[in-house]
Amino acid sequence: MNTANQVSGDILIVDDNINNLKTLEELLRSSGYKVRCASNGRTAIILISARVPELILCDVRMPEIDGYELARKIKLMPICQDIPVIFLSAAGELEEKLKGFAAGGVDYIIKPFEINEVQVRIQTHLKLYKLQKELERFQIEAEKQLKLKTEELQSALSALKTSQRKLDLYLNNTIIGVIEWNKDFKVEYWNPAAEQIFEYSKDEALGKSAFELIVPENLTNEISALWNNLLLKKDTIFYTNESRTSSGQIITCEWTNIPLVNDNGDVTGIMSMAHNITGRLHSKDDKR
């Protein structure tokens, strides 16, 4: 996976299994990434202190310092608070995934994994991280420009619009379905990938509730409880479940759900990211 649209990145891999470490290192280097490796948490912290990576792939089960504890230590370092951490683990239980997100992870990949899937997720989080950093830089610059002449301020605002266009470009071309729901669980935003995954156009989806669009009848109570939990606890929730498409087909999606909180601390809606893994599951079944 080395295309014109691919962003480069400085990646740190942490895994006590030397074979896994070497395999991932070779594959990512061949895709154009800068890669450093650590076989334990202590070495990882030393490498991070020397040069902050742009993304960390971290095994969960390691001696001395496990992946969750390492992530917590990393997030306590001011320069590393925004670094995306992707956990790699053979444990696929929901409880383990929730531990990963509670420790500061942005994604959780179950072993054995397909390298293409790993690369897609790396690209997704690298792009989001770089865009976030670019937006932060432009925001700081814009605040400085407020004290200058109108002409200079307009230049800074133009730069912000450029960053927004880049973000829109990503949202319109990613394979991850991005959906914004309001507090009533109705669609406010529906990107092209969501159109492809669930087979509803943007115009068909806007203003409709998840129960009208994608929630299978047998999961109504479960999803209602999950939604209420999101609104109350304000925590990111990751889960995998079946969803329904416009044609009635049942597919399996991995979901990342992030509460949108205003300045008063009130949840105004939910941003959801959906990854259709139906094909991957069928592929595993075929191999069996």
N, C-alpha and C positions, 0 to 999 in steps of 0.2 A: 504494500500500500504506500506508494510514493507518487503522489499526483501533484499537479500544479496548484491545487487548492489546499494542500497539506501545509500546516504550520510547523515550523521546527520547534524544538523544545529541549530543555536541559532536564533529564529525568534521573532520579535516584531510585534504584531497585534495592529493596531490603528483603533478604530471604536466607535462612540458615541452610537451605538445601542448595549445595554448590551446583548440582546439575540444572536445577530450575533457574538458578542465577545466571549461569552461562548461556542457557538456551534463550532466555528473555533478552539478555544483553546482546547476543549476536543478532537476533531478529530485529531489535529496535535500532541497533547501529546500522544495519543494512537498510533500514527505512529512513535514515538520515537524522536520527536523534543523537544528541550528546548523551552519553550514558555513563553513570558511575554506579558502583555496586558496593554493598555492605552485607556481610554475612551475619551481623548482629546489630542490636539497637545502639550499643555504645559507639561502634564504628560509624553508624549512620549519623549520630549526633555530631561527631567530630567532622565528618564530611560536610554536613549542613552548615556548621559554624564556619568552615573554610570558604564555602560558596553555596549560596542558597539555590536549590533547584526550583524548577517551575512546576514540577509534578513529582509525586512520590508513589511508587508501587510498593506496597508493604504486605508481606506475608503475616498472617495472624498468629500462627502457632510457632513461637520461637522461644528458646531458653533465656533465662535471666529477665529480659525485657520483652514481653509479647507485643504484637502489633498494636493492640489497643493502647497499652501503656506508652509505647513509643509515640503514637499519634498525640496523646495528651501532653507529653513532654514537648513535642514539637510546637503544638498550638500555644504553649506558654511562652515561646520565644517570639517577641514582638515582630521580628522581621519575617516570621514564618506563619503568622496567623491565617493568612489567606491562601497558603499553598495547598492545592488540591491533593488529598491523600486517597488513593484507591486501594482497598483491601483485597487480598487474594487469599482464598481459603477453600478447603474441601468441605467445610461445614456450611450447609445451606439452610439451616434452620432460621426462622424469622427472628428468634431471640438473638442469634449471633449477628445477624444483619443490623438489628437495632442497636446492639452494642457498638458496632462499627460507626454508625451515624452519631451515636451519643459521644463517641471519642473524637469526633471531628472529621470523619471520613465523608467524601462526596459520592462514593460509589463502592460497590461490593461485588466482586466477580468470583463465581464459584468454579473451583477446579474439579475436573480437568476443563480447561477453557480452549476455545478456538482463538488462534492468534489474531484473526481478522476482527473478531469481536473486541479483543483487548485493544487493538489499534484504533477501532472506531471510538471506543470510550475514551482512550487517551486523547484523541483528536478533539472530541467534544469538550472535555474538561480543560484542555490546553487553550482552545479557542475562547471559551468562556472566561478563563483566568486572564488571558491576555487582553480581552475586550474590557474586562472589569478594571484591570490596571490602567488601560488606556483611558477609560472613562474617568477614573480617579485623577489621573494626571491632568486631563482637560478640565475637570471640575476645580482643581486647585488653581490652575492657570486662570480659569474664568473668574474666580473669587479675587485674584490679584488685579485682573483687568477692570473690575468694578470701580477701582479707584482712578482709573485712567480715562482718557478721552473716549467719547462715544464710538469713534471709528475703530479704536483698538478693541473695545468691548465687542463690537460686532464681529471682529475677526475671531475672537475666542468662541463666541456663540456659533460661528460657522464651523469651527473645529469640532464642537460638541455635536452638531448636526451630522458631520461626517462620521463620527463614531457611532451615532444612532443608525445611520444608513448601513454601516458595516454590521451592526448587530441585527438589523432587519434582514440584511443579505444572508447572514448565517441562519436566522430563524426560518427563512424561506427556502433554504437548501439542505438543512440537516435531515437525517433520516429519523431523528427523534421527534415524536409528536409532542408539541408544546401547546398546552391548553391552560387558559386562565378562567377560573370559575369565580363567580361572585358568592356572597355568603349564602345565597339560596341554592347553590350548586348548579347555577345556570351559566352557560358559556358566554364569556366576554371576549375571549381571543382563541383562535383555532388556526394553527399554522398549516402549510401545505402537507407536511408529513402526517399530521392528524387526519387530513382529508384522505390520504392514501391508506393509512392503517385502518380507519373506521368506515371509509367509503361514504362519508357525508361531506358535502361541500361546505365551505365557510358560511355561506348564506343559509344553508339548511341547519347548521349547528348553532349559530348565534342565537342566544336567548332561550335555547332549549336546555332542559335539565339533563344531568348524566343518566337519570333513570329512564328518560325518554329515548336517549341515544344509545348508550353503550353498556348499561348494567344489566346482566342477565337476571331474569325474574327470581331465580333461586338465591341470588346474592344480595337482594335488596336490603335485608336486615343487616347483613354484615357490613355492607358499604355505608349504610346510614350511620352505624355505630362508629365506623372509621372516620367519617366526615365530622361527626360531633366531637370526636377526640381531637381532630386537627384544629377545630375552632377553639376548643377549650385549652389545650395544652400548648399550642403554638410551636410545636416541635416538628421538624422534618420527619416524615414517615416514608419508609420504603416497604413496598410489598409486591408480591406477584399474584395475579389472579386472572380469571377468565373474563373476557369482555365480548360484547356482541357488536358485530358490524351492521351496516345498513341492510345488507342482504340476508342477515340472520345467522351468518357464520360465527361460530365461537372460536375466538383466538386467545392466546395467552400473552399477557404483557407484563413487563416489569415496570413498576411505577415509582417515581420519586415525587413526593408531594411537599411543597414548601409553603407555609402560611405567609401571606402578605400582610404586614403589620404597619399601621400608620404611626405618626409621631406621638399619638396618645397611647400607643400600645394596644390598640384594638385591631383585631383581624378583619380585614376588608375583603379578603378572598383567598384563593389558593392557586398557586402556580404548579401545574402538574407536567411531568415529563414521562412519556410512555415509549417503551422500547418493545416492539413486537418480537417475541422470541419463539413464536410458534414453529417457524422453520427449523430453528436450532433444536427444539425438542423432538421434532419429527426425525431429524437427522440422527440424533442419538438413539432414537427407537429403532431406526433402520440398521444402525451399526450393531445393535444388540441382536 
